[in-house]
């Protein structure tokens, strides 16, 4: 089971894959960083940037281990496919 499914207790099938990668800003977060991260996620999903570029953007915007986020996304996507959801 993916980490997302383990945390939520459900196999979540979003309308758009971006929902599995998007981040939101809280009161202490950098709003521009949130926009950069979310745009990078969209660009990666649309094959406009490479995985390496996406991870670089995540790191530049305060995500210390971008491959953990990507791995969670890939595991959950594979689980959705396996379950036929």
C-alpha positions in Angstrom: 0.0 0.0 0.0 1.3 3.5 -0.8 2.2 5.9 2.0 -0.7 8.2 0.9 -3.2 5.3 1.3 -1.7 4.3 4.6 -1.9 7.8 6.0 -5.5 8.4 4.8 -6.9 4.9 5.0 -8.3 5.2 1.5 -7.1 4.7 -2.0 -7.7 8.2 -3.2 -8.3 8.7 -6.9 -8.1 12.4 -7.6 -9.7 14.0 -10.6 -6.3 15.4 -11.6 -2.9 13.9 -10.8 -1.7 17.4 -9.7 -3.8 16.8 -6.5 -1.3 14.2 -5.4 1.6 16.6 -5.8 0.2 20.0 -5.0 1.2 21.8 -1.8 -0.6 24.6 0.1 0.8 27.4 2.1 0.1 28.0 5.7 0.5 31.2 7.6 4.3 30.6 7.9 4.9 29.3 4.4 6.3 31.1 1.4 3.4 31.8 -1.0 5.7 32.2 -4.0 7.4 28.9 -3.1 4.0 27.2 -3.1 3.3 28.6 -6.5 6.7 27.5 -7.8 6.3 24.0 -6.5 2.8 23.6 -7.9 3.7 24.9 -11.3 6.7 22.6 -11.4 4.4 19.7 -10.5 2.1 20.6 -13.4 5.1 21.0 -15.8 6.5 17.6 -14.8 3.2 15.9 -15.2 2.8 17.6 -18.6 6.4 16.5 -19.6 7.5 20.1 -19.9 10.4 19.5 -17.5 12.4 16.5 -16.5 12.2 14.7 -13.2 15.6 16.1 -12.4 14.5 19.6 -13.0 11.3 19.1 -11.0 13.4 17.7 -8.0 15.8 20.7 -8.3 12.8 23.1 -8.1 11.5 21.3 -5.1 14.8 21.5 -3.3 15.2 25.2 -4.2 11.8 25.8 -2.6 12.5 24.0 0.7 11.6 20.4 0.1 14.7 18.6 1.5 14.0 15.2 0.0 12.1 15.6 -3.3 12.5 12.0 -4.3 10.4 11.0 -1.2 7.5 13.1 -2.6 7.9 11.7 -6.1 8.2 8.1 -4.7 4.9 8.6 -2.8 3.2 9.9 -5.9 4.5 7.0 -8.0 3.5 4.4 -5.4 0.0 5.7 -5.1 -0.4 6.0 -8.8 0.7 2.3 -9.2 -1.8 1.3 -6.5 -4.6 3.1 -8.3 -3.7 1.3 -11.5 -3.4 -2.2 -9.7 -6.8 -1.7 -8.0 -8.5 -0.6 -11.2 -9.8 2.5 -9.6 
